[in-house]
């Protein structure tokens, strides 16, 4: 078994992808990944659709920029 705590975030995401059909491994890895973000953004459940779309577009841009700098 891999030591999930020693994996980088990219390695952990790859591990999740490779183990998506193994409930116990996926759950353990997802818990580790989620524990790394100590300040998650929480959105209200009644957020208007337009605001959801804006948030999603902003996040997509952020991820693309991060991937370009790697």
C-alpha positions in Angstrom: 0.0 0.0 0.0 1.2 3.5 -0.9 1.9 6.0 1.9 -0.7 8.6 1.0 0.7 11.2 3.3 4.0 11.3 1.5 2.4 11.7 -2.0 2.3 15.1 -3.7 -1.2 16.4 -4.5 -0.6 15.4 -8.2 0.4 11.9 -7.2 -2.6 11.6 -4.9 -5.0 12.7 -7.7 -3.4 10.1 -10.0 -3.8 7.5 -7.3 -7.5 8.5 -7.0 -8.0 8.1 -10.7 -6.3 4.7 -10.8 -8.3 3.4 -7.8 -11.7 4.9 -8.5 -13.3 1.5 -8.5 -11.8 0.4 -5.2 -14.0 1.9 -2.6 -11.6 1.5 0.4 -8.5 2.9 -1.4 -10.5 5.7 -3.1 -12.1 6.7 0.2 -8.8 6.7 2.1 -7.1 8.8 -0.6 -10.0 11.2 -0.9 -9.9 11.7 2.9 -6.2 12.5 2.7 -6.6 14.9 -0.2 -9.5 16.7 1.5 -7.6 17.0 4.8 -4.8 19.0 3.1 -7.1 22.0 2.4 -7.4 23.6 5.8 -9.4 26.5 4.5 -12.0 25.3 2.0 -14.4 27.6 0.3 -18.0 26.9 1.3 -20.8 28.1 -0.9 -24.4 28.6 0.3 -26.8 26.0 -1.0 -29.1 28.7 -2.5 -26.4 30.3 -4.6 -27.9 31.7 -7.9 -27.1 29.8 -11.1 -25.3 32.8 -12.5 -23.0 33.0 -9.5 -22.3 29.2 -9.7 -21.4 29.7 -13.4 -19.0 32.6 -12.5 -17.4 30.6 -9.7 -16.9 27.6 -12.0 -15.4 29.7 -14.8 -13.0 31.4 -12.3 -11.9 28.0 -11.0 -11.3 26.7 -14.5 -9.1 29.7 -15.3 -7.2 29.2 -12.0 -6.6 25.5 -12.8 -5.5 26.2 -16.3 -3.0 28.9 -15.2 -1.6 26.5 -12.5 -1.2 23.7 -15.1 0.6 26.1 -17.5 3.1 27.1 -14.9 4.0 23.4 -14.1 
